[in-house]
Amino acid sequence: MTGRNSKTPGQAPKEKKPTSSAKSSAKPKKKKKITIGKVLAWTFVTGALAAICGMGVYIFVLVNGANILRDNIGKLNFSEASIIYDAGGNEAGVLKVENRENVDPAEVPEMLKQAFIATEDQRFEQHQGVDLFSVGRALVKDVVARSMVEGGSTITQQLAKNVFLSSDKTFFRKATEMSIALALEREYKKDEIITFYLNRIYFGNRAYGVKAASKVYFGVSNLKDLKLWQVATLAAMPKAPNTYNPISNPDKSKDRRAVVLKLMQEQGYITEAQRAEAAAAEYAPPVNAGKSQYQTYIDYVLKEAQDMYKFDEDDLLRGGYKIYTSLDPNAQQIMEQTYANDKLFQKDGPEQKMQSSMVILNNEDGGIVAMIGGRDYVARGLNRAVAQPRQPGSAFKTLVAYAPAIESGKYNPYSRLPDVQKSYNGYSPRNYDGVYRGEVSMFDAVKKSMNIPAVDLLNQIKVKTGMDFVKKLGIDLDEKNDRNLAIALGGLNKGVTTLQMARAYSAFPNNGNLPTAHAITKIIGDDGKITPFKGETKSVMSAKTAWYMTQLMQGVVEPGGTGAAAKFDRPLAAKTGTTQLDLKGLEKYNRDLWFVGYTPEWTAAVWLGFDKTDSKHYVTMGSGSPGIIFKEVMQKALAKRPMTSFKRPDGVKDLTAPPKGITDLKAEHIVMGGNSKVQLNWSGVGDNMTYQIFRKDSKMADFPAEPTESTTMTDFAEFISQPDTYEYVVVPYNAENNTTGARSNVATIKVDAVGGNPLDPLHPGTDPNGKHDPNSPGGHPGTNPPGTGQPGNGDPGTGLPDQGQRPDQEGGNGMDGRTGTEQGTKPGTGQGGSTRPGGETSQPGGSTGAGTETGRTGTESGTDTRTGTNGTTSTGGTNSGTQTNGGKTSGTSGGKSGTGTGSGSDATAGGTSRGSGGTTGGTTGSGASTGTTDGAGPDSASTGSTTQTGR
């Protein structure tokens, strides 16, 4: 095995790989050079291939467009209609293309063609079906927006698109549309193409073609009779027929018309003077006698299918759909018959007739039972139930103030609310009747539709709370312009529709649940595909709040309520609403009238007014008018349905009536031991009652929110440290059921000075007003003139001749049968009866005494000479005589009988005493005095703030 160096037997040795130096010695390969000739050659080949491909595409487009045009030109004829079914599954109406008329090119005036060309396709006469400039512009916009937002379509392309009935924006569909447009341009002249377009285009209100539209909107059959403003109005519609047609939206139509006229003027078709004249023209719809049954409802179904389900209108009119609804044909017929009765409406104005709208909803599911958009409603006319918001007036109070207040848990229908005229940062609402009751229950505030309680309540719960609440009910307010207290009275920036009000109120009978208002329950296509109802039901308030609101609003239709005219033989809750006219000199009239009410089954809303309110067209009918329409429709429509009742929700306690209010509160000022106090007395109103005392002085605008004191007694006294005029009210409170009664009558007391100083050696027992302390040993004469009265009998006097008498005492403190020890010249002043000011009679006394004793001669000079006749004292005699003192006519009392030779002075500054302190004596004298009392004696009138007049 010589000559081999291998580890593997029999394997030839491997050859070594060349080294890098060997590689470097090899010759490199030559690179191919790119020459100009080669570039030109490849460019030629690429261009040739592109040209061939482009030619192929172009040929394909041309052939394809021609084929499509040939195969589909007949699609200008319409296909199967869509059928509408009522709640019972019976056919109620048809959605189909109606009122379509074709015209020849010779029938189309040049001005009409120019209007459409100026608006839809300015380069119509120059392009060959496709405007590359417009396409480029649209392409740039699409790229920027990253979607197909700009069509760039010519009139010819729009005609091509209509043939295919497809509005989807894709590049493939766009290419097909362009191919058809090119084919159309090859086959037809420009006049023929624009005429095809004008015959095929949809103008809203079921009018296909410009001639049908001319008849519908202007009553013009010959297109050459159209005026410039009418031509511009027609040219304004194709972009959005429902939005820009003058019947449904006259204001938007006029604005869009102005755009068309401006384009025509800029492109030289009309002059500036023509533009200005045409832009200013006002539209008035022609009288249309062609009415069909259920027209408002059918039109609304078409609108809802577009808005809620996103169906194309043209497709709905020709697609053969079966549309099932919640329509009650009986209710709809009754509603239409009611609205045809002119006696239920105000006399027509010189330029307008009074209008109205009404909606009925099923409480349980929100289904629209019936709807009418106006008197003499025409197909595709202005549906005032959904398209014309109005100010709701007081009908909004329940939604924005009362319901959210009850929902807060701090209020209930028996809650007491202030009814006092005041200003809220410059906003000063007034009650419509000019009456302010001080305080009322929520029941009365709603029943009588008082303004002040609603505004004050919204102020208490805060405006934001009210706005948030109505938003849950489906009513969006303007966050900026509606954020004020005026919304409590329905003063809104944009207003609400009849449908919105009906839906919001339907939550009350539905235990606080709010379903989506809807007409359509399902749609079935011709291929069997079912599109179900897409709505939902939301909880917007507690069942307790809903129940309490129903109880509140039931009072509105009872006697004395603002909605009593709507009452019929079913359970009913409702609210009225009016908006005041703000035209100078006509403020007593109204702009809008509302009635929104519900039975356990249905909720309905009615609006009355004029489309445009002005000095010639305003509401003079009474506020009960919409309630009468409500009753006329609802009573008949529900007649064949079983009667049900409002049911209190499970777990919700029924309302407990609050305590009765106090009506006999009395107050008197008492000075005793140098101190002044006010004594209150009243009659109880029930067991286990707490009485809250509220006090107000002259510096306070109103009574405080919290009581001054509380007591379980029926009297209360407090010391007074400052002279002032004080007012008191007492409110009963039942802690067992947390209810509060009404405020009592107001008792007013005037305190000129407080107390006296019993230690004053010069003036013991007196105060600056001449009032005497009964504990004082004597007193000084008062300043009032002597009283005059009728004589009477009394007990023998035992008092000293200089004994001071309190001005509130009816007589002296004599004792029966005792011999006098001191002399006096005045009659005795035993406890005689008195007649209190204001006609109140004191309680009888105990016994009758005759003055038979002779008193001693008095030492002081008396200033009170009195005579009297027999009368009943507190012991049974009859008082007679009167005295006028300080402008008040007071009651009288009999003095004691008894004669002395002395004289005493007991008349005080606060008013003459009711019989002076006579002395004991043997001879019989007589005397009586009358006076106005400020204090309270054993049988005197109690002091009160209320001025009482004796009779």
Summary of the structure (lengths in Angstrom):
residues: 951
radius of gyration: 47.9
end to end distance: 164.6
largest distance: 189.6
contacts: 3361
relative contact order: 0.06
helix: 30%
strand: 16%
